[in-house]
Structure formats: structure tokens, C-alpha cells
Amino acid sequence: MDRILFGDNQFFGVNHASEEKAKQQQMRFQQIEAIADTLHAAYDAGIRGFSCTTHDRIAELANIVRNEPGRWDGLKWYPGMPYAHKYANAVTEHGYFEALKRLLPSGGLIDAMLTSGKAILRGEVEKMATLLIDAEMKPFQGLETPVIFMQNIVTDLILGLGYADAFRIFSDHIRDKYKAEAGFFSMNLPALLPLLERAGVDNPIICSNVNHAAFRMSGGIEGYREATAKTPARVIAMSVLASGALPAREAIRWALNEPYVEAVLFGASSTANINSTVSLIEEYRPARWG
């Protein structure tokens, strides 16, 4: 797993602290070339891990990378699924069963299952789940994907339901089909770890908010420390700056000093911000990272 990952929130107008900044970023990245250039600025800064959603525009970006292999040598993709807005829009527009038919690969068996409702009656939800994963992974064909993530909107829903088996289904399919490791985005690491352990997912990769403001850290700072001391996990720290509320140097130094943090995920819109963030991470890089 890469120690520094570059994220894609800024490309799609996602900012948890400022709606105005989110709008500005969305306008800036309307052209796919602007997204590619910013990703390459991260690549030039030495970052080889790109954490992304399965947004339709990521598929465009994947095509650019596939068509220019020499320019992107060694770039690894860390896709997170599902892209919730895509599913929500499909359900709103077409209804549940029609949305599934549109999102799943077409075929007589799948069409028959969905038309009759037999997928649920026959306990074939697992089969449908793996087919949805495969549909989400199509844009990444031929690209290196060492870790494939479940997005927090699904992770934390499953967590709330207590349905540990869903994590097993996801992890097993990612391992068996893609020879990759499963990762999990979550806003509640302390509650997630025991459920993953129950599902048989050992030493899991979890990407979660880690910052000394405890911004969006369910269970709080001490809860994270206690949970990871009890159950081994590889934690990727995101929102280290609490969406810009914390000074960069102080925030990065604090996060990297947390003993359970194994990597950092950040997003940035400019080359200057990318370079300064990478520089600070390297300055405070823990000895345990090697």
C-alpha cells in the first residue's frame, strides 16, 4: 500500500467545510484535461497512488492514462465504490428494479432474476452484489488496483445494520476476482473494527478521518486509539486538515504521530499545494513507515 495517496474530491466539487470553495473547484475542473494535469502534478511530486470514486469522468481519466502509459508509469489506482449519486439518480428516475437492470450487466439470467424478484427470494443477493462490483470495476480494466474500497455511505450503512457478512462478501470477491485487498472508508472506525473482525477480515485497510480537531471522527480521538490498540488495522488518514480548518504543518505532524496511521490521503487543486503537502508528509514521515 502506498504511504501517500492523492484523492479526487476536489475534481467533483466536494468540500466538507465550504460550499463556495466546492463550487469554484467544480468549475475549475469541468474539462478532463484539467483533472489529468492536476493528477500529473501529484505524479511529478512522487505520488503513485490515486484514490478515486467510480464517477463517469474517472472512466474518461482512465482512458487517458491507458493511452499514455509512458507518462503514467507506476501509477496505482485505489477505486472506491459505489458512486452513490449515480445509484440514487438511477433509482429516482427508473425505480429500484429498473435501475438494477440498467446498472448490472445484461443477460437472460439476471433479467429473469430481477423481473421475477427471485434474486431476493432465492437468496442470490450475494451474486447481484458481486455483479455490481464488477460493473463498477469495468473502467479500471488493465490498470493496477492494489486496494479496492467500499465507500463510507455503504460501509457505515452496513455497520448500522450489523450485517457483517456483507464485508466478507466484498472482501472475498475483491481478493478472488481482482487479486487485490479490500479497503473500507468509514466515519466510525471504532465501531467498524469489531464487525470486520467478526466477518473474518483481518488487519483491515480502513480510510477514516484523523485530525486533532476530531472532525467527523465518530468515537473521538481516544476511541480511535483504543480500537486500534485492541484490533490491528492499517489506517489511512484522510481529512487531516479538517477540510482546511487546521494549519497544515501542525495537522500533518499530529496525524503522523498517531501510531495507527499507515498512510495519508489528501486532495489539492494546485501544484503548489500538492508539493507543500507532500513536503510536510515527508518531513514528518514516521520511522515505522520505513
C-alpha positions as CSV (number, residue, x, y, z in Angstrom):
1,M,0.0,0.0,0.0
2,D,1.3,3.5,-0.9
3,R,2.1,5.8,2.0
4,I,0.7,8.9,0.2
5,L,-2.5,8.8,-1.8
6,F,-3.9,11.6,-3.9
7,G,-7.7,11.9,-3.8
8,D,-10.3,13.2,-6.2
9,N,-12.9,15.1,-4.1
10,Q,-11.7,18.5,-5.5
11,F,-12.4,17.4,-9.0
12,F,-16.1,16.9,-8.4
13,G,-16.9,19.9,-6.1
14,V,-16.7,18.1,-2.8
15,N,-15.6,20.2,0.2
16,H,-17.0,19.4,3.6
17,A,-16.2,22.9,5.0
18,S,-17.0,25.4,2.2
19,E,-19.8,25.1,-0.3
20,E,-18.4,28.2,-2.1
21,K,-14.9,26.6,-2.5
22,A,-16.6,23.4,-3.7
23,K,-18.4,25.3,-6.5
24,Q,-15.2,27.0,-7.5
25,Q,-13.4,23.7,-7.7
26,Q,-16.2,22.1,-9.7
27,M,-16.0,25.0,-12.3
28,R,-12.2,24.7,-12.5
29,F,-12.3,21.0,-13.3
30,Q,-15.0,21.0,-15.9
31,Q,-12.5,19.9,-18.6
32,I,-11.0,16.4,-18.2
33,E,-7.6,17.8,-19.2
34,A,-7.6,20.0,-16.1
35,I,-8.1,16.9,-14.0
36,A,-5.4,15.0,-15.8
37,D,-2.9,17.9,-15.4
38,T,-3.5,18.1,-11.7
39,L,-3.2,14.4,-11.2
40,H,0.1,14.5,-13.1
41,A,1.3,17.3,-10.8
42,A,0.8,14.9,-8.0
43,Y,2.6,12.2,-10.0
44,D,5.5,14.6,-10.6
45,A,5.6,15.2,-6.8
46,G,6.3,11.5,-6.3
47,I,2.8,10.3,-5.6
48,R,1.9,6.9,-7.2
49,G,-1.4,6.2,-5.5
50,F,-4.6,7.7,-6.8
51,S,-7.7,7.2,-4.6
52,C,-10.8,7.8,-6.7
53,T,-14.6,7.2,-7.0
54,T,-16.3,5.4,-9.9
55,H,-17.6,8.7,-11.2
56,D,-18.2,8.7,-15.0
57,R,-15.4,11.2,-15.5
58,I,-12.9,8.9,-13.8
59,A,-13.6,6.5,-16.7
60,E,-12.5,9.3,-19.0
61,L,-9.4,9.8,-17.0
62,A,-8.6,6.1,-17.0
63,N,-8.8,6.1,-20.8
64,I,-6.2,9.0,-20.9
65,V,-3.8,7.0,-18.7
66,R,-4.2,3.8,-20.7
67,N,-3.5,5.7,-23.9
68,E,-0.3,7.3,-22.5
69,P,1.3,4.5,-20.5
70,G,4.8,6.1,-20.6
71,R,3.6,9.3,-19.0
72,W,2.0,7.4,-16.1
73,D,4.4,4.6,-15.4
74,G,3.8,3.1,-11.9
75,L,0.5,4.9,-11.2
76,K,-1.7,2.7,-9.0
77,W,-5.5,3.2,-8.7
78,Y,-7.4,2.8,-5.4
79,P,-11.1,2.9,-6.6
80,G,-13.9,3.4,-4.1
81,M,-17.4,2.2,-4.8
82,P,-20.3,2.7,-5.2
83,Y,-20.5,6.3,-6.5
84,A,-23.7,6.9,-4.6
85,H,-25.2,9.7,-6.6
86,K,-25.2,7.5,-9.7
87,Y,-27.3,4.9,-8.0
88,A,-29.6,7.4,-6.3
89,N,-30.3,9.2,-9.6
90,A,-31.0,5.9,-11.3
91,V,-33.4,4.8,-8.6
92,T,-35.2,8.2,-8.6
93,E,-35.5,8.2,-12.4
94,H,-36.3,4.5,-13.0
95,G,-37.2,2.8,-9.8
96,Y,-35.3,0.1,-7.9
97,F,-35.6,-2.9,-10.2
98,E,-35.3,-1.0,-13.5
99,A,-32.2,0.8,-12.0
100,L,-30.6,-2.5,-11.2
101,K,-31.3,-3.8,-14.7
102,R,-29.6,-0.8,-16.1
103,L,-26.6,-0.9,-13.8
104,L,-26.0,-4.7,-13.9
105,P,-24.6,-6.4,-17.0
106,S,-27.4,-7.5,-19.3
107,G,-28.2,-11.2,-19.6
108,G,-31.1,-13.6,-19.6
109,L,-30.4,-15.0,-16.1
110,I,-30.0,-11.5,-14.5
111,D,-33.0,-10.1,-16.3
112,A,-35.1,-13.1,-15.2
113,M,-34.0,-12.7,-11.6
114,L,-34.8,-9.1,-11.4
115,T,-38.1,-9.3,-13.3
116,S,-39.4,-12.0,-11.0
117,G,-37.8,-10.8,-7.8
118,K,-36.2,-14.2,-7.4
119,A,-32.8,-12.7,-6.6
120,I,-34.1,-11.9,-3.1
121,L,-36.4,-14.9,-2.8
122,R,-33.6,-17.3,-3.6
123,G,-31.0,-15.7,-1.5
124,E,-29.0,-14.6,-4.5
125,V,-28.2,-11.1,-3.2
126,E,-24.6,-12.1,-3.0
127,K,-24.5,-12.8,-6.7
128,M,-26.0,-9.4,-7.5
129,A,-23.6,-7.7,-5.2
130,T,-20.6,-9.2,-6.9
131,L,-22.0,-8.3,-10.3
132,L,-22.4,-4.7,-9.2
133,I,-18.8,-4.7,-8.1
134,D,-17.8,-6.0,-11.5
135,A,-19.8,-3.3,-13.2
136,E,-18.1,-0.6,-11.1
137,M,-14.7,-2.0,-11.9
138,K,-15.0,-2.0,-15.7
139,P,-13.4,1.4,-16.2
140,F,-10.2,0.2,-14.4
141,Q,-9.6,-2.8,-16.7
142,G,-5.9,-3.1,-17.4
143,L,-4.9,-0.7,-14.6
144,E,-3.2,-1.6,-11.4
145,T,-5.7,-1.6,-8.5
146,P,-3.9,-3.0,-5.4
147,V,-6.7,-1.9,-3.0
148,I,-10.4,-1.6,-3.8
149,F,-12.6,0.3,-1.3
150,M,-16.1,0.2,-0.2
151,Q,-17.3,3.8,0.1
152,N,-18.4,5.1,3.6
153,I,-22.0,5.6,2.6
154,V,-22.3,1.8,2.2
155,T,-19.8,0.8,4.9
156,D,-21.5,2.8,7.6
157,L,-25.0,1.7,6.5
158,I,-23.9,-2.0,6.8
159,L,-22.3,-1.1,10.1
160,G,-25.5,0.3,11.3
161,L,-27.4,-2.8,10.2
162,G,-24.8,-5.0,11.8
163,Y,-24.6,-7.1,8.6
164,A,-21.0,-8.4,9.0
165,D,-21.4,-10.9,6.2
166,A,-21.6,-8.1,3.6
167,F,-18.0,-7.2,4.4
168,R,-17.0,-10.8,3.9
169,I,-18.7,-10.9,0.5
170,F,-17.0,-7.8,-0.6
171,S,-13.5,-8.8,0.7
172,D,-13.7,-12.3,-0.8
173,H,-14.8,-11.1,-4.2
174,I,-12.1,-8.4,-4.3
175,R,-9.4,-11.0,-3.4
176,D,-10.6,-13.8,-5.7
177,K,-11.6,-11.8,-8.8
178,Y,-9.2,-8.9,-8.7
179,K,-6.2,-10.3,-6.7
180,A,-6.5,-7.1,-4.6
181,E,-7.2,-6.2,-1.0
182,A,-10.5,-4.8,0.2
183,G,-10.5,-1.4,1.9
184,F,-13.2,0.4,3.7
185,F,-14.0,4.1,4.0
186,S,-15.8,4.9,7.3
187,M,-16.7,7.7,9.6
188,N,-16.8,5.3,12.6
189,L,-13.6,3.3,12.8
190,P,-14.1,2.2,16.5
191,A,-17.4,0.6,15.7
192,L,-16.3,-0.8,12.3
193,L,-13.2,-2.8,13.5
194,P,-15.1,-5.3,15.7
195,L,-17.6,-6.0,12.9
196,L,-14.8,-6.6,10.3
197,E,-13.1,-8.9,12.8
198,R,-16.4,-10.8,13.1
199,A,-16.6,-11.0,9.3
200,G,-13.1,-12.6,9.2
201,V,-11.4,-9.5,7.6
202,D,-8.1,-9.5,9.4
203,N,-5.8,-6.4,9.7
204,P,-8.2,-4.4,7.5
205,I,-7.4,-1.3,5.5
206,I,-9.6,1.5,6.7
207,C,-9.6,5.0,5.4
208,S,-11.0,7.4,8.0
209,N,-10.9,11.0,9.2
210,V,-7.9,11.5,11.5
211,N,-7.3,15.0,12.8
212,H,-6.7,16.7,16.1
213,A,-10.0,18.6,15.8
214,A,-11.8,15.2,15.9
215,F,-13.7,16.5,12.8
216,R,-16.0,13.7,11.6
217,M,-14.3,11.1,13.9
218,S,-17.2,9.2,15.4
219,G,-16.0,7.9,18.8
220,G,-13.4,10.6,19.1
221,I,-9.6,10.6,19.2
222,E,-9.4,8.3,22.2
223,G,-11.9,5.9,20.6
224,Y,-9.6,5.5,17.6
225,R,-6.6,4.9,19.8
226,E,-8.3,2.3,21.9
227,A,-9.9,0.5,19.0
228,T,-6.6,0.2,17.0
229,A,-4.7,-0.8,20.1
230,K,-7.1,-3.7,20.6
231,T,-7.6,-4.7,17.0
232,P,-4.8,-4.4,14.3
233,A,-5.7,-2.3,11.3
234,R,-3.9,-0.4,8.6
235,V,-5.4,3.1,8.8
236,I,-5.2,5.7,6.0
237,A,-5.7,9.1,7.5
238,M,-7.9,11.5,5.5
239,S,-9.2,15.0,6.2
240,V,-6.0,15.5,8.2
241,L,-6.5,19.3,7.9
242,A,-10.2,19.0,8.9
243,S,-11.2,20.4,5.5
244,G,-8.9,23.3,5.8
245,A,-9.7,24.3,9.4
246,L,-6.3,23.3,10.8
247,P,-2.8,24.7,9.9
248,A,-1.1,22.2,7.6
249,R,2.2,21.7,9.4
250,E,0.6,21.3,12.8
251,A,-2.1,19.0,11.5
252,I,0.2,16.7,9.5
253,R,2.7,16.4,12.3
254,W,-0.1,15.4,14.7
255,A,-1.7,12.9,12.4
256,L,1.5,11.1,11.5
257,N,2.4,10.9,15.2
258,E,-0.7,8.7,15.8
259,P,0.7,5.2,16.0
260,Y,-2.0,3.5,13.9
261,V,-1.7,5.8,10.9
262,E,-0.1,3.9,8.0
263,A,-0.8,6.3,5.1
264,V,-2.2,9.7,4.3
265,L,-4.9,10.6,1.7
266,F,-5.2,14.2,0.6
267,G,-6.6,16.3,-2.2
268,A,-5.4,19.6,-3.6
269,S,-6.2,21.8,-6.6
270,S,-2.9,23.4,-7.3
271,T,0.7,22.2,-7.9
272,A,1.9,24.4,-5.1
273,N,-0.4,22.9,-2.6
274,I,0.4,19.4,-3.7
275,N,4.1,20.0,-3.4
276,S,3.9,21.7,0.0
277,T,1.7,18.9,1.4
278,V,4.0,16.1,0.1
279,S,7.0,18.0,1.6
280,L,5.4,18.2,5.0
281,I,4.4,14.5,4.9
282,E,8.0,13.5,4.1
283,E,9.3,15.9,6.8
284,Y,7.2,14.2,9.5
285,R,7.3,10.7,7.9
286,P,7.3,8.2,10.8
287,A,10.2,5.8,11.2
288,R,7.8,2.9,11.3
289,W,7.0,3.5,7.6
290,G,10.5,2.5,6.6
